Amino acid sequence: MKKPFVTLDKLKEIEKKIPTPFYLYDEKGIRENARKIKQAFSWNPGYREYFAVKATPNPYLLQLLKQEGCGADCSSLTELMLSDAVGLKNREIMFSSNDTPDDDFRLAAKLGATINLDDFTHIDVLNRLAGIPETISCRYNPGGVFKASNAIMDNPGESKYGFTREQMTEGFKKLQKLGAKNFGIHAFLASNTTGNEYYPALAKVLFQLAVDLHRETGAHISFINLSGGVGVAYRPDQTPPDILKIGRQVKKVYEEVLVPAGMGDVAIYTEMGRFLLGPYGILVAKAIRVKHIYKEYIGLDACAANLMRPAMYGAYHHITVMGKESAPCDHKYDITGGLCENNDKFAIDRMLPKIDIGDLLVLHDAGAHGHSMGYNYNGKLRSAEVLLHEDGSFDQIRRAETPADYFATLDFPGLPKRS
């Protein structure tokens, strides 16, 4: 069973100041995991982790990760603004976007971010808007089906992202003519992999691509970005990825492919969001209604507007009924929210202890792609975010939305206004 990183007493203490539902993040776990990732790739002198801001776009968390040596992987104007606000500069920011608006490119160039182009046609767009910088990256899509150890990992051929193999060569040559001197290669070919084979398999593809592109174009490959894709063991019976083992296996491929080609100076980058923060965030909600019809339902004060993944993907999030961790799981429930959508269910036919109105429930592994995917359907308001410090103290790092926030973009008599 999954064990929460917080006690019921601490949750009750927080609830006195910050009503449920709220997200709670574990500073100790986040810092320890960031250090472990850095340790896994310490064999590479140029290594840097660029946290995927889209996973959990909160400046307090970005600031914490900056203290641990992480940069930021941004994909939009506002993510660039967040990164700038916490003091990340120049090469500490990676900008990977698609269908990119002009203003986003302009700001990325102004901040000195490393720009990772998603499409061949974006070369001319960037050149027109800001010029081509000396260091530039291109995102690769090999097409077809991506396999590791004969197991299908994902289907890049159906993905909207990246350059084809032929476009990579053509793109490098064109960028060189426009002034680029240092090149990066980026790819994201599978999501939420819980085995240890994805990064090494991806590395082999990208390392060989780097050798071939250097031979074909003479371009200096300064970094290879493995992006994200290392996942979270959402279910209690799953084994989480072993990042130290993954790092060792990537090193082995590095020494087999890049070093013999005279490319032992290539830096390795990663862009983890889910793996870095996922297990260290929870959604805390309260049971407020019980319904007995054809099934047994427990209604929470949270809904899919707070945590979309179960409704959107059918994703599993483990649930702990706080204070009843040792009680038998002898009741079958659907755990629901209050949206006018029947898919607004955090769990279906889940065996749990008997739940009473007022019980606090913890939805595990919500630290990434949780709050950030929130929305306002049915006029629901997004919840607060709280950071639990290593000494047991806590701070609200985002307040809950109010009706005035919801109506802020409307100018209509009688609606509440933000003061």
C-alpha positions in Angstrom: 0.0 0.0 0.0 1.1 3.5 -0.6 1.9 5.5 2.5 1.2 9.3 2.5 4.1 11.6 3.3 1.9 13.4 5.8 -0.1 12.5 8.9 -3.8 13.0 9.6 -2.9 15.4 12.4 -0.9 17.5 10.1 -3.6 17.6 7.5 -6.1 18.7 10.1 -3.7 21.4 11.2 -3.4 22.7 7.6 -7.2 22.4 7.1 -7.8 24.9 9.9 -6.1 27.5 7.8 -6.7 26.3 4.2 -10.0 24.5 3.5 -10.1 21.4 1.4 -9.6 20.6 -1.4 -6.0 21.6 -1.7 -2.8 20.3 -3.2 0.1 19.5 -0.8 3.7 19.1 -1.9 6.5 17.5 0.1 9.6 19.7 0.0 11.8 17.0 1.5 10.8 14.4 -1.1 11.2 16.8 -4.0 14.7 17.9 -2.9 15.9 14.3 -2.4 14.6 13.2 -5.7 16.2 16.1 -7.6 19.5 15.2 -6.0 19.1 11.6 -6.9 18.5 12.5 -10.6 21.6 14.7 -10.6 23.6 11.8 -9.0 22.3 9.4 -11.7 23.9 11.5 -14.5 26.9 13.0 -12.6 29.2 11.0 -14.9 28.4 13.6 -17.6 30.1 17.0 -16.8 27.6 19.0 -18.8 24.5 17.4 -17.4 21.4 19.5 -16.5 17.9 18.7 -15.6 15.3 21.1 -17.0 12.1 20.7 -15.0 9.0 20.5 -17.2 7.2 23.6 -16.0 3.9 22.5 -17.6 3.8 19.7 -15.0 3.5 22.0 -12.0 3.8 25.7 -12.9 4.3 27.3 -9.5 7.1 29.7 -9.0 7.7 28.6 -5.4 8.4 25.1 -6.7 10.5 26.4 -9.6 12.5 28.4 -7.1 13.0 25.3 -4.9 14.2 23.3 -7.9 16.5 26.1 -9.0 18.2 25.8 -5.6 18.8 22.2 -6.5 20.5 23.1 -9.8 17.5 22.5 -12.1 16.7 24.6 -15.1 13.3 25.0 -16.7 11.7 23.4 -19.7 9.1 25.9 -21.0 6.5 25.5 -23.8 4.6 28.8 -23.7 4.9 32.6 -23.1 3.6 32.4 -19.5 6.0 29.5 -18.6 8.9 31.6 -19.9 7.6 34.5 -17.7 7.5 32.3 -14.6 11.0 31.1 -15.2 12.3 34.6 -15.7 10.5 35.7 -12.4 12.4 33.1 -10.3 15.7 34.2 -11.8 16.4 31.5 -14.3 18.6 33.0 -17.1 19.8 32.2 -20.6 20.9 28.5 -20.9 19.0 27.7 -17.7 15.9 27.8 -19.8 15.0 25.3 -22.6 12.1 26.4 -24.8 10.3 23.5 -26.6 7.1 24.6 -28.2 4.9 23.6 -31.1 2.6 25.8 -33.3 4.6 28.5 -31.6 3.2 32.1 -31.6 5.5 34.9 -32.6 5.5 36.5 -29.2 6.6 33.3 -27.6 9.6 33.1 -29.9 10.4 36.7 -29.3 10.4 36.3 -25.5 12.5 33.1 -25.6 15.1 34.9 -27.7 15.1 37.9 -25.5 15.7 35.8 -22.4 18.5 34.0 -24.1 16.8 30.6 -23.7 18.0 27.6 -25.7 15.3 27.3 -28.4 14.3 23.8 -29.5 12.6 24.0 -32.9 9.7 21.6 -33.4 9.4 22.0 -37.2 11.6 22.7 -40.2 9.4 25.7 -41.2 10.1 27.3 -37.8 13.7 28.0 -38.9 12.5 30.8 -41.2 10.0 32.0 -38.6 12.6 32.3 -35.9 15.1 33.9 -38.3 12.5 36.6 -39.2 11.5 37.3 -35.7 14.7 37.2 -33.7 17.5 35.8 -35.9 19.2 32.4 -35.5 21.3 32.1 -32.3 24.7 30.4 -32.2 23.2 27.6 -30.1 20.0 25.9 -31.4 18.2 22.6 -31.0 15.9 20.6 -33.2 13.3 18.1 -32.1 13.5 14.7 -33.8 10.6 12.4 -34.7 11.8 9.0 -36.2 8.2 8.1 -37.3 6.9 4.6 -37.1 6.7 2.6 -33.9 9.3 3.0 -31.2 10.3 -0.2 -29.5 12.6 -1.2 -26.7 13.6 -4.8 -26.2 10.9 -5.7 -28.8 8.2 -4.1 -26.7 6.2 -1.3 -28.2 6.8 1.9 -26.2 4.8 4.4 -28.3 3.9 5.4 -31.8 5.9 8.5 -32.9 4.5 8.2 -36.4 1.1 9.4 -35.0 2.7 12.3 -33.1 2.5 15.9 -34.3 6.0 16.7 -33.0 9.4 17.1 -34.5 11.5 16.9 -37.7 11.7 13.8 -39.9 15.2 12.2 -40.4 15.7 14.0 -43.7 14.6 17.3 -42.3 17.1 17.0 -39.5 20.0 17.0 -42.0 18.5 19.7 -44.1 17.7 21.7 -41.1 21.2 21.6 -39.6 22.7 22.7 -43.0 20.2 25.6 -43.3 20.8 26.7 -39.6 24.6 26.6 -40.2 24.2 29.0 -43.1 22.1 31.3 -40.9 24.9 31.4 -38.2 24.3 28.5 -35.9 27.5 27.0 -34.5 26.4 24.7 -31.7 23.5 22.1 -32.0 21.3 20.1 -29.8 19.1 17.2 -30.5 15.8 16.5 -28.6 13.2 13.8 -28.7 10.2 12.6 -26.6 9.1 9.2 -27.9 7.2 7.6 -25.0 5.3 8.8 -21.9 5.1 7.6 -18.3 7.4 4.6 -18.8 7.9 2.7 -15.5 10.6 0.3 -16.7 14.2 1.2 -16.9 14.7 0.5 -20.6 13.2 3.7 -22.2 16.0 6.2 -21.7 18.8 3.8 -22.8 16.9 2.9 -25.9 16.1 6.5 -26.7 19.7 7.4 -26.0 21.0 4.9 -28.5 18.8 6.3 -31.2 19.8 9.9 -30.5 23.5 9.2 -30.0 23.7 7.4 -33.3 21.7 10.3 -34.9 24.2 12.7 -33.5 27.1 10.8 -34.9 25.5 10.6 -38.3 24.5 14.3 -38.4 28.0 15.3 -37.4 29.4 13.2 -40.2 26.9 14.5 -42.8 27.0 18.2 -41.9 30.1 18.8 -39.8 27.9 20.4 -37.1 29.1 20.5 -33.6 26.6 18.6 -31.4 26.9 20.2 -28.0 24.0 18.5 -26.2 21.5 15.7 -26.5 18.2 16.2 -24.6 16.5 13.0 -23.6 13.4 15.0 -22.6 10.9 13.3 -20.2 9.0 10.1 -20.3 10.3 8.5 -17.2 7.2 7.8 -15.2 5.5 7.2 -11.9 4.4 3.9 -10.3 0.8 5.0 -9.8 -0.4 1.6 -8.6 0.8 0.1 -5.4 1.9 -3.1 -7.1 4.0 -1.3 -9.7 7.8 -1.0 -9.3 9.0 2.6 -9.8 11.8 3.3 -12.3 15.4 3.1 -10.9 16.9 6.3 -11.9 20.4 5.4 -10.8 20.3 2.2 -12.9 18.9 4.2 -15.8 21.7 6.7 -15.5 24.3 3.9 -15.6 22.7 2.3 -18.7 22.7 5.7 -20.5 26.4 6.0 -19.7 27.1 2.6 -21.2 25.4 3.6 -24.5 27.2 7.0 -24.4 30.6 5.1 -24.1 29.6 2.7 -26.9 28.4 5.2 -29.4 29.6 8.8 -28.8 33.0 8.3 -27.3 34.4 6.2 -30.2 33.2 8.8 -32.6 35.2 11.5 -30.8 32.1 13.1 -29.3 32.8 12.5 -25.6 32.1 16.2 -24.9 28.4 16.0 -25.6 26.3 17.2 -22.6 23.2 15.2 -21.6 20.0 17.0 -20.7 16.7 15.7 -19.3 13.3 17.3 -18.8 11.5 15.5 -16.1 8.2 16.7 -14.7 6.2 13.6 -13.7 9.1 11.6 -12.3 10.6 14.6 -10.5 7.4 15.9 -8.8 4.6 13.4 -9.3 5.0 11.2 -6.2 5.6 14.3 -4.0 2.2 15.9 -4.4 -1.2 14.9 -3.2 -4.7 16.2 -3.6 -6.4 16.4 -0.2 -10.2 16.3 -0.3 -13.1 15.7 2.1 -16.0 13.3 1.8 -19.1 15.4 1.9 -21.9 13.2 0.5 -22.9 9.5 0.5 -25.2 8.0 -2.1 -26.9 4.6 -2.2 -28.4 3.6 -5.5 -27.3 0.9 -7.9 -23.8 1.4 -6.6 -22.3 3.0 -3.5 -21.0 6.6 -4.1 -18.8 8.8 -2.0 -18.9 12.5 -3.1 -15.9 14.7 -2.5 -15.5 18.4 -2.3 -13.0 18.0 -5.2 -13.9 17.1 -8.8 -12.3 16.6 -12.2 -11.7 20.4 -12.3 -9.2 19.8 -9.5 -7.7 16.6 -10.9 -8.5 15.8 -14.5 -6.5 12.7 -15.2 -8.9 10.0 -14.0 -11.8 11.6 -16.1 -9.6 12.3 -19.1 -7.5 9.2 -19.3 -9.1 6.7 -17.0 -5.9 7.2 -15.0 -5.4 5.4 -11.7 -4.6 7.4 -8.5 -4.3 5.5 -5.3 -6.5 6.7 -2.5 -5.9 6.6 1.2 -8.7 7.3 3.7 -6.7 9.1 6.4 -7.0 7.7 9.9 -8.2 4.4 8.4 -4.9 3.1 6.9 -5.1 -0.1 8.8 -8.8 -0.7 8.4 -10.0 -3.5 6.1 -10.8 -2.5 2.5 -14.2 -4.2 2.6 -16.4 -1.5 0.9 -16.7 -1.0 -2.8 -17.2 2.6 -3.9 -17.2 5.0 -6.8 -15.4 8.1 -5.6 -16.9 11.1 -7.4 -16.9 14.8 -7.8 -19.8 17.2 -8.4 -19.4 18.0 -12.1 -22.4 17.5 -14.4 -20.4 14.8 -16.2 -20.6 11.1 -15.5 -16.9 10.7 -16.1 -16.2 12.9 -13.0 -15.0 9.9 -11.0 -11.7 9.6 -9.2 -12.1 5.8 -8.7 -14.6 3.2 -9.9 -15.4 0.1 -7.9 -12.5 0.8 -5.6 -12.2 -1.3 -2.5 -11.6 1.0 0.5 -12.4 1.2 4.2 -15.8 2.4 5.2 -15.9 6.1 4.5 -17.9 8.5 6.6 -18.8 12.1 5.9 -16.0 14.4 7.0 -13.2 11.8 6.3 -10.1 13.3 4.6 -9.0 11.4 1.5 -5.6 11.6 -0.1 -5.2 11.1 -3.8 -1.6 10.1 -4.3 0.9 10.9 -7.0 -0.8 14.2 -8.1 2.3 16.4 -7.9 2.6 16.6 -11.7 -0.1 17.2 -14.3 -2.5 17.7 -11.4 -3.3 21.3 -10.5 -1.8 22.4 -13.8 -4.6 20.7 -15.8 -7.3 22.3 -13.7 -10.2 24.1 -15.4 -13.4 26.0 -14.7 -16.2 23.9 -16.2 -19.4 24.2 -14.3 -17.9 27.3 -12.7 -15.8 25.2 -10.5 -12.9 27.0 -8.9 -9.3 25.8 -8.7 -7.9 24.8 -5.4 -5.0 26.1 -3.2 -1.5 24.7 -3.3 0.5 24.2 -0.1 4.2 23.4 0.4 5.0 21.2 3.4 8.5 22.1 4.6 11.1 19.7 6.0 10.6 21.0 9.5 6.9 20.4 9.4 5.8 24.0 8.8 3.8 24.8 5.7 3.1 27.7 3.4 0.2 28.4 1.0 2.0 28.9 -2.3 -1.2 29.5 -4.3 -4.5 30.6 -2.9 -7.7 29.0 -4.0 -9.7 30.8 -6.7 -12.7 32.9 -5.7 -15.8 33.8 -7.7 -14.3 37.2 -8.4 -11.4 35.4 -10.1 -13.8 33.4 -12.2 -15.6 36.6 -13.3 -12.4 38.7 -13.7 -12.5 38.7 -17.5 -16.2 39.8 -17.6 -17.3 43.4 -17.4 -21.0 43.0 -16.3 -23.0 44.8 -13.6 -23.6 42.9 -10.5 -20.8 40.4 -10.7 -18.1 40.4 -7.9 -14.9 42.3 -8.8 -11.4 41.5 -7.6 -10.3 44.2 -5.2 
